[in-house]
Amino acid sequence: MSLILTNNTGLNILFCTILDEVIGNYIHNHGEFSVTELSRHPASVILYRRCILNNEFDIVCDYIDFVPALQGIVWDKFTKDVIRKNKTLLETYRGKGRPRKEDYNLSKITLCTRIKIDTDFGVKLTGELDYLLNESCIHDMKVISKQTFLQHMIRYEEQLNLYRYLRLKKGYPVDCLNLDIIIKDKKKYDTEIPNIMFTHSIKIWDINDTERFIHRKLKSLIEYENKTTEELIEIAKKDRFSQEIKGWAVKKKGNQNNTKIIKIQNGNEEGARIEAENYTTLMNKKSSGYYSYPIIKTIENYDFNVLRSILN
């Protein structure tokens, strides 16, 4: 067994089976890459493939590392089940009654099957978006943390534009891109997030920009496929952690505590920096010795969460 799961004491056979299915969703066939893989770090993609498909080495990780994916899959399956039941319900009316307004609204939703296209690199690009509204508006459902929403939305922008590209290549129109988001850890009075459940509009890329992105990502994945496992592990170790500026602080020389902390709101790092500089200038007019500096937090790139055992 190449993927060894730990911390599973007390899990009954049903939970284990469900989580095994979740893990199976990460596996893709040789000769094709998924939309999701294109938005991940290439080293993590190839290492995971070598573990699962080739059984080259063991990965030891906790079941808990797959629980966030489980939450998303449960929400996805439940939602699609509701849509299918609605379509069956509308079929049963056939003039024998009047459907509810909600039933008519749900009838505008279309579930999608997996799309697969050929690429210039001799591999296929595949993707399966969640559903379409009015046949031309892509919706994808995400159960994510507040941190992911604030810091990693570019990945979802990439994914939805790739879904759009797949549909355009098959001759289907796409007018808009939306994420249906559930923030799993939102606090009641947290003003940084609009709501616990909301729809977030995604910017549509120029089709040429999308093609360049696909070309660059596929080229990188194929280059990484030609690297040895040892080389990939060294690359993954180097890229495992990244630093992010969480805010700016103002402090007076000689003081242990900060005078003021300015948090980054809605990703506006430049605004926080300017506010800190202006406050520093104001305080130095009253008494000299104040300065501003960034508050930097080191975080683990979640691409490498399940690879900890080979990166430590």
Residue pairs with C-beta under 8 A, 6 or more apart in sequence:
1 58
2 51
2 52
2 55
2 56
2 57
2 58
2 59
3 23
3 51
3 52
3 58
3 59
3 61
4 58
4 59
4 60
4 61
5 19
5 23
5 61
5 62
5 63
6 60
6 61
6 62
6 63
7 62
7 63
7 64
8 16
8 63
11 19
11 63
18 70
19 63
19 66
19 67
19 70
21 73
22 66
22 69
22 70
22 73
23 66
25 69
25 73
26 48
26 52
26 69
27 52
27 53
28 34
28 37
28 49
28 126
30 53
31 122
31 123
31 124
32 116
32 123
32 124
32 125
32 126
33 45
33 123
33 124
33 125
33 126
33 218
33 221
34 125
34 126
34 127
35 125
35 126
35 127
35 159
35 162
35 163
35 166
36 127
36 159
37 45
37 221
38 125
38 158
38 162
38 213
38 214
38 217
38 218
38 221
39 155
39 158
39 159
39 162
40 303
41 236
41 239
41 301
41 303
41 304
42 217
42 220
42 221
42 223
42 224
43 224
43 232
43 235
43 236
43 239
44 236
44 303
44 304
44 307
45 221
45 224
46 221
46 224
46 225
46 227
46 232
47 229
47 232
47 233
47 236
47 307
47 310
48 59
48 306
48 307
50 56
50 57
50 229
51 57
51 58
51 59
56 229
57 229
57 310
58 309
59 306
59 307
59 309
59 310
60 309
61 305
61 306
61 307
61 308
61 309
65 305
65 306
66 306
68 143
68 144
68 145
68 184
71 143
71 184
72 141
72 142
72 143
72 144
75 141
75 143
75 182
76 130
76 141
79 130
79 131
79 141
80 111
80 130
80 131
82 106
83 106
83 109
83 111
83 131
84 111
86 103
86 106
86 107
86 109
87 106
87 107
89 99
89 103
90 99
90 103
90 104
90 107
93 99
108 133
108 134
109 131
109 132
109 133
110 131
110 132
110 133
110 135
111 130
111 131
112 128
112 129
112 130
112 131
112 132
113 128
114 126
114 127
114 128
115 126
115 127
115 128
115 166
115 167
115 170
116 124
116 125
116 126
117 124
117 125
117 126
117 166
117 169
117 170
118 124
119 125
119 214
119 218
120 215
121 218
121 219
121 222
123 218
123 222
125 162
125 166
125 214
125 218
127 159
127 162
127 163
127 166
129 138
129 139
129 140
129 160
129 163
129 167
130 139
130 140
130 141
130 180
131 139
132 138
132 139
133 139
133 178
135 172
135 173
136 172
136 173
136 174
136 175
136 176
137 174
137 175
137 176
137 177
137 178
138 160
138 163
138 164
138 167
138 174
138 176
138 177
138 178
139 178
139 179
139 180
139 199
140 156
140 159
140 160
140 163
140 178
140 179
140 180
141 179
141 180
141 181
141 182
142 156
142 179
142 180
142 181
142 182
143 181
143 182
143 184
144 181
144 182
144 183
144 184
145 183
145 184
145 185
146 183
146 185
146 186
146 190
146 192
146 193
149 181
149 183
149 193
150 192
150 266
150 267
151 244
151 267
153 200
156 179
156 202
157 202
157 203
157 205
158 213
160 177
160 178
160 179
160 202
161 177
161 202
161 204
161 205
161 210
161 213
162 210
162 213
162 214
163 177
164 174
164 177
164 204
164 205
164 210
165 207
165 210
165 211
165 214
167 173
167 174
168 174
168 207
174 204
176 201
176 204
177 201
177 202
177 203
177 204
178 199
178 200
178 201
178 202
179 199
179 200
179 202
180 197
180 199
181 197
181 198
181 199
181 200
182 196
182 197
183 193
183 195
183 196
183 197
186 193
186 195
186 196
192 265
192 266
205 213
224 232
224 235
227 235
233 310
233 311
236 304
236 307
236 311
237 311
239 301
239 304
240 300
240 301
240 304
240 311
241 298
241 299
241 300
241 301
242 298
242 299
242 301
243 296
243 297
243 298
243 299
244 296
244 297
244 299
245 264
245 269
245 294
245 295
245 296
245 297
246 263
246 264
246 295
246 296
246 297
247 261
247 262
247 263
247 264
247 272
247 294
247 295
248 261
248 262
248 272
248 273
248 275
248 276
248 292
248 293
248 294
248 295
249 258
249 259
249 260
249 261
249 262
249 276
249 292
249 293
249 294
249 295
250 258
250 259
250 260
250 261
250 262
250 276
250 279
250 280
250 283
250 290
250 291
250 292
251 257
251 258
251 259
251 290
251 291
251 292
251 293
252 259
252 283
252 287
252 289
252 290
252 291
253 289
253 290
253 291
254 289
259 283
259 290
260 276
260 279
261 295
262 272
262 275
262 276
262 279
263 272
264 271
264 272
265 271
265 272
273 292
273 294
276 292
277 292
279 292
280 290
280 291
280 292
283 290
284 290
304 311
